Amino acid sequence: MAGSAHGHTPAAWTGVTIAFIGFCVSGVFMVAANPLGFWGGLAIVFVGGAVGLAMKMAGMGRPKASAEAIEARERATVVARAKAEAARA
């Protein structure tokens, strides 16, 4: 996964951090038997998801593939399809 930069973006880090804070808030209020605080913490979890999605849409998510990477992927696809056709024959 390190090669794909999965989750290593500002959008992912921010969304997960906010959701984690909401999870902690909700956990504290659950132990304290305070339903309003518990649901407030869950609302923060959903805000974290919305913030992460908004940041991704704003361009702070997964980096765009370079032209070289796209070309290499297309070449690999052509080679894989050729090998599959040869195996069928």
Backbone as XML, in Angstrom:
<?xml version="1.0"?>
<chain id="A" units="angstrom">
  <residue number="1" name="MET">
    <atom name="N" x="0.799" y="-1.195" z="0.000"/>
    <atom name="CA" x="0.000" y="0.000" z="0.000"/>
    <atom name="C" x="0.845" y="1.263" z="0.000"/>
  </residue>
  <residue number="2" name="ALA">
    <atom name="N" x="2.041" y="1.171" z="0.458"/>
    <atom name="CA" x="2.873" y="2.366" z="0.508"/>
    <atom name="C" x="3.134" y="2.912" z="-0.880"/>
  </residue>
  <residue number="3" name="GLY">
    <atom name="N" x="3.185" y="2.042" z="-1.879"/>
    <atom name="CA" x="3.445" y="2.487" z="-3.229"/>
    <atom name="C" x="2.268" y="3.221" z="-3.843"/>
  </residue>
  <residue number="4" name="SER">
    <atom name="N" x="1.065" y="2.987" z="-3.341"/>
    <atom name="CA" x="-0.121" y="3.614" z="-3.920"/>
    <atom name="C" x="-0.516" y="4.897" z="-3.208"/>
  </residue>
  <residue number="5" name="ALA">
    <atom name="N" x="0.146" y="5.261" z="-2.129"/>
    <atom name="CA" x="-0.175" y="6.456" z="-1.340"/>
    <atom name="C" x="-1.603" y="6.393" z="-0.790"/>
  </residue>
  <residue number="6" name="HIS">
    <atom name="N" x="-2.078" y="5.179" z="-0.543"/>
    <atom name="CA" x="-3.434" y="5.003" z="-0.033"/>
    <atom name="C" x="-3.553" y="5.628" z="1.357"/>
  </residue>
  <residue number="7" name="GLY">
    <atom name="N" x="-4.367" y="6.645" z="1.467"/>
    <atom name="CA" x="-4.618" y="7.280" z="2.753"/>
    <atom name="C" x="-3.560" y="8.260" z="3.213"/>
  </residue>
  <residue number="8" name="HIS">
    <atom name="N" x="-2.525" y="8.463" z="2.417"/>
    <atom name="CA" x="-1.467" y="9.393" z="2.814"/>
    <atom name="C" x="-1.693" y="10.748" z="2.170"/>
  </residue>
  <residue number="9" name="THR">
    <atom name="N" x="-2.852" y="11.326" z="2.414"/>
    <atom name="CA" x="-3.191" y="12.628" z="1.849"/>
    <atom name="C" x="-3.729" y="13.525" z="2.960"/>
  </residue>
  <residue number="10" name="PRO">
    <atom name="N" x="-3.667" y="14.837" z="2.760"/>
    <atom name="CA" x="-4.233" y="15.737" z="3.773"/>
    <atom name="C" x="-5.722" y="15.479" z="4.022"/>
  </residue>
  <residue number="11" name="ALA">
    <atom name="N" x="-6.465" y="15.141" z="2.975"/>
    <atom name="CA" x="-7.896" y="14.877" z="3.144"/>
    <atom name="C" x="-8.123" y="13.672" z="4.058"/>
  </residue>
  <residue number="12" name="ALA">
    <atom name="N" x="-7.357" y="12.611" z="3.839"/>
    <atom name="CA" x="-7.522" y="11.396" z="4.649"/>
    <atom name="C" x="-7.123" y="11.648" z="6.100"/>
  </residue>
  <residue number="13" name="TRP">
    <atom name="N" x="-5.981" y="12.272" z="6.298"/>
    <atom name="CA" x="-5.523" y="12.528" z="7.668"/>
    <atom name="C" x="-6.504" y="13.415" z="8.425"/>
  </residue>
  <residue number="14" name="THR">
    <atom name="N" x="-6.993" y="14.457" z="7.789"/>
    <atom name="CA" x="-7.916" y="15.377" z="8.465"/>
    <atom name="C" x="-9.232" y="14.687" z="8.793"/>
  </residue>
  <residue number="15" name="GLY">
    <atom name="N" x="-9.797" y="13.991" z="7.817"/>
    <atom name="CA" x="-11.073" y="13.312" z="8.048"/>
    <atom name="C" x="-10.986" y="12.275" z="9.149"/>
  </residue>
  <residue number="16" name="VAL">
    <atom name="N" x="-9.927" y="11.481" z="9.140"/>
    <atom name="CA" x="-9.770" y="10.435" z="10.156"/>
    <atom name="C" x="-9.510" y="11.048" z="11.532"/>
  </residue>
  <residue number="17" name="THR">
    <atom name="N" x="-8.737" y="12.119" z="11.587"/>
    <atom name="CA" x="-8.466" y="12.768" z="12.880"/>
    <atom name="C" x="-9.744" y="13.319" z="13.498"/>
  </residue>
  <residue number="18" name="ILE">
    <atom name="N" x="-10.564" y="13.996" z="12.690"/>
    <atom name="CA" x="-11.829" y="14.542" z="13.208"/>
    <atom name="C" x="-12.750" y="13.403" z="13.644"/>
  </residue>
  <residue number="19" name="ALA">
    <atom name="N" x="-12.829" y="12.337" z="12.839"/>
    <atom name="CA" x="-13.672" y="11.202" z="13.202"/>
    <atom name="C" x="-13.186" y="10.536" z="14.490"/>
  </residue>
  <residue number="20" name="PHE">
    <atom name="N" x="-11.867" y="10.436" z="14.658"/>
    <atom name="CA" x="-11.319" y="9.845" z="15.881"/>
    <atom name="C" x="-11.677" y="10.692" z="17.108"/>
  </residue>
  <residue number="21" name="ILE">
    <atom name="N" x="-11.595" y="11.998" z="16.962"/>
    <atom name="CA" x="-11.977" y="12.885" z="18.078"/>
    <atom name="C" x="-13.452" y="12.671" z="18.419"/>
  </residue>
  <residue number="22" name="GLY">
    <atom name="N" x="-14.292" y="12.571" z="17.385"/>
    <atom name="CA" x="-15.716" y="12.317" z="17.629"/>
    <atom name="C" x="-15.951" y="10.995" z="18.317"/>
  </residue>
  <residue number="23" name="PHE">
    <atom name="N" x="-15.191" y="9.969" z="17.923"/>
    <atom name="CA" x="-15.292" y="8.660" z="18.557"/>
    <atom name="C" x="-14.925" y="8.760" z="20.035"/>
  </residue>
  <residue number="24" name="CYS">
    <atom name="N" x="-13.851" y="9.489" z="20.342"/>
    <atom name="CA" x="-13.423" y="9.650" z="21.739"/>
    <atom name="C" x="-14.470" y="10.409" z="22.555"/>
  </residue>
  <residue number="25" name="VAL">
    <atom name="N" x="-15.008" y="11.483" z="21.985"/>
    <atom name="CA" x="-16.052" y="12.262" z="22.674"/>
    <atom name="C" x="-17.256" y="11.371" z="22.951"/>
  </residue>
  <residue number="26" name="SER">
    <atom name="N" x="-17.672" y="10.619" z="21.946"/>
    <atom name="CA" x="-18.821" y="9.738" z="22.103"/>
    <atom name="C" x="-18.559" y="8.677" z="23.171"/>
  </residue>
  <residue number="27" name="GLY">
    <atom name="N" x="-17.349" y="8.125" z="23.193"/>
    <atom name="CA" x="-17.005" y="7.130" z="24.203"/>
    <atom name="C" x="-17.040" y="7.674" z="25.621"/>
  </residue>
  <residue number="28" name="VAL">
    <atom name="N" x="-16.527" y="8.878" z="25.801"/>
    <atom name="CA" x="-16.531" y="9.502" z="27.135"/>
    <atom name="C" x="-17.962" y="9.715" z="27.612"/>
  </residue>
  <residue number="29" name="PHE">
    <atom name="N" x="-18.803" y="10.236" z="26.733"/>
    <atom name="CA" x="-20.179" y="10.503" z="27.146"/>
    <atom name="C" x="-21.001" y="9.225" z="27.305"/>
  </residue>
  <residue number="30" name="MET">
    <atom name="N" x="-20.613" y="8.157" z="26.620"/>
    <atom name="CA" x="-21.302" y="6.884" z="26.815"/>
    <atom name="C" x="-21.014" y="6.367" z="28.227"/>
  </residue>
  <residue number="31" name="VAL">
    <atom name="N" x="-19.744" y="6.451" z="28.647"/>
    <atom name="CA" x="-19.384" y="6.013" z="29.990"/>
    <atom name="C" x="-20.030" y="6.906" z="31.044"/>
  </residue>
  <residue number="32" name="ALA">
    <atom name="N" x="-20.185" y="8.190" z="30.717"/>
    <atom name="CA" x="-20.791" y="9.137" z="31.650"/>
    <atom name="C" x="-22.322" y="9.066" z="31.635"/>
  </residue>
  <residue number="33" name="ALA">
    <atom name="N" x="-22.878" y="8.181" z="30.818"/>
    <atom name="CA" x="-24.339" y="8.000" z="30.716"/>
    <atom name="C" x="-25.035" y="9.289" z="30.319"/>
  </residue>
  <residue number="34" name="ASN">
    <atom name="N" x="-24.461" y="9.984" z="29.330"/>
    <atom name="CA" x="-25.042" y="11.222" z="28.828"/>
    <atom name="C" x="-25.383" y="11.017" z="27.348"/>
  </residue>
  <residue number="35" name="PRO">
    <atom name="N" x="-26.651" y="10.689" z="27.050"/>
    <atom name="CA" x="-27.027" y="10.380" z="25.663"/>
    <atom name="C" x="-26.825" y="11.546" z="24.701"/>
  </residue>
  <residue number="36" name="LEU">
    <atom name="N" x="-27.069" y="12.757" z="25.157"/>
    <atom name="CA" x="-26.913" y="13.911" z="24.272"/>
    <atom name="C" x="-25.452" y="14.075" z="23.841"/>
  </residue>
  <residue number="37" name="GLY">
    <atom name="N" x="-24.541" y="13.936" z="24.760"/>
    <atom name="CA" x="-23.120" y="14.021" z="24.435"/>
    <atom name="C" x="-22.679" y="12.877" z="23.541"/>
  </residue>
  <residue number="38" name="PHE">
    <atom name="N" x="-23.234" y="11.685" z="23.767"/>
    <atom name="CA" x="-22.924" y="10.529" z="22.929"/>
    <atom name="C" x="-23.309" y="10.803" z="21.482"/>
  </residue>
  <residue number="39" name="TRP">
    <atom name="N" x="-24.537" y="11.274" z="21.259"/>
    <atom name="CA" x="-24.985" y="11.553" z="19.897"/>
    <atom name="C" x="-24.238" y="12.735" z="19.296"/>
  </residue>
  <residue number="40" name="GLY">
    <atom name="N" x="-23.835" y="13.678" z="20.136"/>
    <atom name="CA" x="-23.006" y="14.778" z="19.648"/>
    <atom name="C" x="-21.665" y="14.277" z="19.138"/>
  </residue>
  <residue number="41" name="GLY">
    <atom name="N" x="-21.080" y="13.319" z="19.858"/>
    <atom name="CA" x="-19.824" y="12.721" z="19.414"/>
    <atom name="C" x="-19.984" y="11.987" z="18.099"/>
  </residue>
  <residue number="42" name="LEU">
    <atom name="N" x="-21.091" y="11.285" z="17.934"/>
    <atom name="CA" x="-21.345" y="10.604" z="16.662"/>
    <atom name="C" x="-21.540" y="11.612" z="15.527"/>
  </residue>
  <residue number="43" name="ALA">
    <atom name="N" x="-22.134" y="12.749" z="15.844"/>
    <atom name="CA" x="-22.275" y="13.795" z="14.821"/>
    <atom name="C" x="-20.892" y="14.288" z="14.379"/>
  </residue>
  <residue number="44" name="ILE">
    <atom name="N" x="-19.960" y="14.388" z="15.326"/>
    <atom name="CA" x="-18.596" y="14.805" z="14.984"/>
    <atom name="C" x="-17.941" y="13.768" z="14.069"/>
  </residue>
  <residue number="45" name="VAL">
    <atom name="N" x="-18.221" y="12.484" z="14.307"/>
    <atom name="CA" x="-17.679" y="11.435" z="13.439"/>
    <atom name="C" x="-18.138" y="11.664" z="12.002"/>
  </residue>
  <residue number="46" name="PHE">
    <atom name="N" x="-19.409" y="11.945" z="11.809"/>
    <atom name="CA" x="-19.939" y="12.184" z="10.464"/>
    <atom name="C" x="-19.399" y="13.481" z="9.871"/>
  </residue>
  <residue number="47" name="VAL">
    <atom name="N" x="-19.161" y="14.478" z="10.697"/>
    <atom name="CA" x="-18.543" y="15.721" z="10.210"/>
    <atom name="C" x="-17.145" y="15.416" z="9.678"/>
  </residue>
  <residue number="48" name="GLY">
    <atom name="N" x="-16.416" y="14.535" z="10.358"/>
    <atom name="CA" x="-15.087" y="14.150" z="9.887"/>
    <atom name="C" x="-15.142" y="13.539" z="8.500"/>
  </residue>
  <residue number="49" name="GLY">
    <atom name="N" x="-16.120" y="12.688" z="8.263"/>
    <atom name="CA" x="-16.293" y="12.101" z="6.941"/>
    <atom name="C" x="-16.621" y="13.148" z="5.887"/>
  </residue>
  <residue number="50" name="ALA">
    <atom name="N" x="-17.485" y="14.082" z="6.246"/>
    <atom name="CA" x="-17.862" y="15.136" z="5.302"/>
    <atom name="C" x="-16.687" y="16.055" z="4.997"/>
  </residue>
  <residue number="51" name="VAL">
    <atom name="N" x="-15.897" y="16.377" z="6.009"/>
    <atom name="CA" x="-14.724" y="17.235" z="5.797"/>
    <atom name="C" x="-13.707" y="16.529" z="4.906"/>
  </residue>
  <residue number="52" name="GLY">
    <atom name="N" x="-13.466" y="15.254" z="5.166"/>
    <atom name="CA" x="-12.540" y="14.489" z="4.325"/>
    <atom name="C" x="-13.001" y="14.442" z="2.879"/>
  </residue>
  <residue number="53" name="LEU">
    <atom name="N" x="-14.282" y="14.213" z="2.663"/>
    <atom name="CA" x="-14.825" y="14.176" z="1.310"/>
    <atom name="C" x="-14.721" y="15.543" z="0.635"/>
  </residue>
  <residue number="54" name="ALA">
    <atom name="N" x="-15.036" y="16.599" z="1.372"/>
    <atom name="CA" x="-14.940" y="17.947" z="0.802"/>
    <atom name="C" x="-13.494" y="18.287" z="0.429"/>
  </residue>
  <residue number="55" name="MET">
    <atom name="N" x="-12.555" y="17.893" z="1.281"/>
    <atom name="CA" x="-11.147" y="18.155" z="0.970"/>
    <atom name="C" x="-10.692" y="17.345" z="-0.237"/>
  </residue>
  <residue number="56" name="LYS">
    <atom name="N" x="-11.187" y="16.119" z="-0.343"/>
    <atom name="CA" x="-10.846" y="15.294" z="-1.511"/>
    <atom name="C" x="-11.367" y="15.948" z="-2.785"/>
  </residue>
  <residue number="57" name="MET">
    <atom name="N" x="-12.584" y="16.438" z="-2.734"/>
    <atom name="CA" x="-13.171" y="17.094" z="-3.900"/>
    <atom name="C" x="-12.452" y="18.405" z="-4.230"/>
  </residue>
  <residue number="58" name="ALA">
    <atom name="N" x="-11.842" y="19.017" z="-3.228"/>
    <atom name="CA" x="-11.102" y="20.258" z="-3.437"/>
    <atom name="C" x="-9.691" y="19.998" z="-3.960"/>
  </residue>
  <residue number="59" name="GLY">
    <atom name="N" x="-9.344" y="18.739" z="-4.146"/>
    <atom name="CA" x="-8.049" y="18.414" z="-4.728"/>
    <atom name="C" x="-6.983" y="18.014" z="-3.737"/>
  </residue>
  <residue number="60" name="MET">
    <atom name="N" x="-7.348" y="17.808" z="-2.481"/>
    <atom name="CA" x="-6.365" y="17.434" z="-1.475"/>
    <atom name="C" x="-6.385" y="15.943" z="-1.175"/>
  </residue>
  <residue number="61" name="GLY">
    <atom name="N" x="-7.013" y="15.177" z="-2.063"/>
    <atom name="CA" x="-7.069" y="13.730" z="-1.901"/>
    <atom name="C" x="-5.912" y="13.067" z="-2.613"/>
  </residue>
  <residue number="62" name="ARG">
    <atom name="N" x="-6.180" y="11.912" z="-3.177"/>
    <atom name="CA" x="-5.143" y="11.144" z="-3.862"/>
    <atom name="C" x="-4.551" y="11.962" z="-5.012"/>
  </residue>
  <residue number="63" name="PRO">
    <atom name="N" x="-3.212" y="11.988" z="-5.102"/>
    <atom name="CA" x="-2.592" y="12.765" z="-6.169"/>
    <atom name="C" x="-2.914" y="12.185" z="-7.543"/>
  </residue>
  <residue number="64" name="LYS">
    <atom name="N" x="-2.980" y="13.076" z="-8.534"/>
    <atom name="CA" x="-3.267" y="12.662" z="-9.902"/>
    <atom name="C" x="-2.082" y="11.878" z="-10.464"/>
  </residue>
  <residue number="65" name="ALA">
    <atom name="N" x="-2.372" y="10.918" z="-11.309"/>
    <atom name="CA" x="-1.320" y="10.116" z="-11.933"/>
    <atom name="C" x="-0.617" y="10.944" z="-13.010"/>
  </residue>
  <residue number="66" name="SER">
    <atom name="N" x="0.679" y="10.792" z="-13.102"/>
    <atom name="CA" x="1.449" y="11.504" z="-14.123"/>
    <atom name="C" x="1.226" y="10.843" z="-15.478"/>
  </residue>
  <residue number="67" name="ALA">
    <atom name="N" x="1.600" y="11.536" z="-16.536"/>
    <atom name="CA" x="1.446" y="10.992" z="-17.883"/>
    <atom name="C" x="2.261" y="9.713" z="-18.047"/>
  </residue>
  <residue number="68" name="GLU">
    <atom name="N" x="3.444" y="9.676" z="-17.429"/>
    <atom name="CA" x="4.287" y="8.484" z="-17.509"/>
    <atom name="C" x="3.617" y="7.293" z="-16.832"/>
  </residue>
  <residue number="69" name="ALA">
    <atom name="N" x="2.998" y="7.532" z="-15.692"/>
    <atom name="CA" x="2.331" y="6.447" z="-14.972"/>
    <atom name="C" x="1.140" y="5.922" z="-15.763"/>
  </residue>
  <residue number="70" name="ILE">
    <atom name="N" x="0.392" y="6.808" z="-16.393"/>
    <atom name="CA" x="-0.757" y="6.389" z="-17.198"/>
    <atom name="C" x="-0.284" y="5.563" z="-18.385"/>
  </residue>
  <residue number="71" name="GLU">
    <atom name="N" x="0.779" y="6.017" z="-19.045"/>
    <atom name="CA" x="1.317" y="5.290" z="-20.190"/>
    <atom name="C" x="1.832" y="3.904" z="-19.779"/>
  </residue>
  <residue number="72" name="ALA">
    <atom name="N" x="2.516" y="3.822" z="-18.651"/>
    <atom name="CA" x="3.027" y="2.537" z="-18.169"/>
    <atom name="C" x="1.881" y="1.589" z="-17.840"/>
  </residue>
  <residue number="73" name="ARG">
    <atom name="N" x="0.824" y="2.105" z="-17.252"/>
    <atom name="CA" x="-0.331" y="1.280" z="-16.924"/>
    <atom name="C" x="-0.985" y="0.741" z="-18.199"/>
  </residue>
  <residue number="74" name="GLU">
    <atom name="N" x="-1.096" y="1.597" z="-19.216"/>
    <atom name="CA" x="-1.689" y="1.156" z="-20.481"/>
    <atom name="C" x="-0.832" y="0.088" z="-21.150"/>
  </residue>
  <residue number="75" name="ARG">
    <atom name="N" x="0.498" y="0.250" z="-21.124"/>
    <atom name="CA" x="1.387" y="-0.759" z="-21.700"/>
    <atom name="C" x="1.246" y="-2.089" z="-20.963"/>
  </residue>
  <residue number="76" name="ALA">
    <atom name="N" x="1.175" y="-2.031" z="-19.643"/>
    <atom name="CA" x="1.028" y="-3.248" z="-18.847"/>
    <atom name="C" x="-0.293" y="-3.946" z="-19.152"/>
  </residue>
  <residue number="77" name="THR">
    <atom name="N" x="-1.340" y="-3.169" z="-19.377"/>
    <atom name="CA" x="-2.636" y="-3.748" z="-19.725"/>
    <atom name="C" x="-2.569" y="-4.470" z="-21.057"/>
  </residue>
  <residue number="78" name="VAL">
    <atom name="N" x="-1.921" y="-3.844" z="-22.037"/>
    <atom name="CA" x="-1.791" y="-4.464" z="-23.357"/>
    <atom name="C" x="-1.006" y="-5.775" z="-23.250"/>
  </residue>
  <residue number="79" name="VAL">
    <atom name="N" x="0.078" y="-5.775" z="-22.497"/>
    <atom name="CA" x="0.879" y="-6.981" z="-22.333"/>
    <atom name="C" x="0.082" y="-8.079" z="-21.629"/>
  </residue>
  <residue number="80" name="ALA">
    <atom name="N" x="-0.651" y="-7.720" z="-20.593"/>
    <atom name="CA" x="-1.443" y="-8.714" z="-19.853"/>
    <atom name="C" x="-2.526" y="-9.312" z="-20.738"/>
  </residue>
  <residue number="81" name="ARG">
    <atom name="N" x="-3.170" y="-8.476" z="-21.545"/>
    <atom name="CA" x="-4.205" y="-8.997" z="-22.446"/>
    <atom name="C" x="-3.589" y="-9.926" z="-23.496"/>
  </residue>
  <residue number="82" name="ALA">
    <atom name="N" x="-2.418" y="-9.570" z="-23.997"/>
    <atom name="CA" x="-1.743" y="-10.427" z="-24.990"/>
    <atom name="C" x="-1.390" y="-11.782" z="-24.376"/>
  </residue>
  <residue number="83" name="LYS">
    <atom name="N" x="-0.913" y="-11.780" z="-23.151"/>
    <atom name="CA" x="-0.584" y="-13.035" z="-22.468"/>
    <atom name="C" x="-1.838" y="-13.872" z="-22.244"/>
  </residue>
  <residue number="84" name="ALA">
    <atom name="N" x="-2.935" y="-13.239" z="-21.899"/>
    <atom name="CA" x="-4.187" y="-13.966" z="-21.675"/>
    <atom name="C" x="-4.690" y="-14.590" z="-22.970"/>
  </residue>
  <residue number="85" name="GLU">
    <atom name="N" x="-4.579" y="-13.844" z="-24.054"/>
    <atom name="CA" x="-4.997" y="-14.384" z="-25.358"/>
    <atom name="C" x="-4.110" y="-15.559" z="-25.771"/>
  </residue>
  <residue number="86" name="ALA">
    <atom name="N" x="-2.814" y="-15.452" z="-25.521"/>
    <atom name="CA" x="-1.883" y="-16.535" z="-25.865"/>
    <atom name="C" x="-2.185" y="-17.783" z="-25.022"/>
  </residue>
  <residue number="87" name="ALA">
    <atom name="N" x="-2.573" y="-17.600" z="-23.799"/>
    <atom name="CA" x="-2.867" y="-18.727" z="-22.920"/>
    <atom name="C" x="-4.149" y="-19.436" z="-23.364"/>
  </residue>
  <residue number="88" name="ARG">
    <atom name="N" x="-5.089" y="-18.696" z="-23.901"/>
    <atom name="CA" x="-6.346" y="-19.281" z="-24.369"/>
    <atom name="C" x="-6.146" y="-20.079" z="-25.657"/>
  </residue>
  <residue number="89" name="ALA">
    <atom name="N" x="-5.181" y="-19.661" z="-26.452"/>
    <atom name="CA" x="-4.980" y="-20.315" z="-27.758"/>
    <atom name="C" x="-4.246" y="-21.621" z="-27.657"/>
  </residue>
</chain>
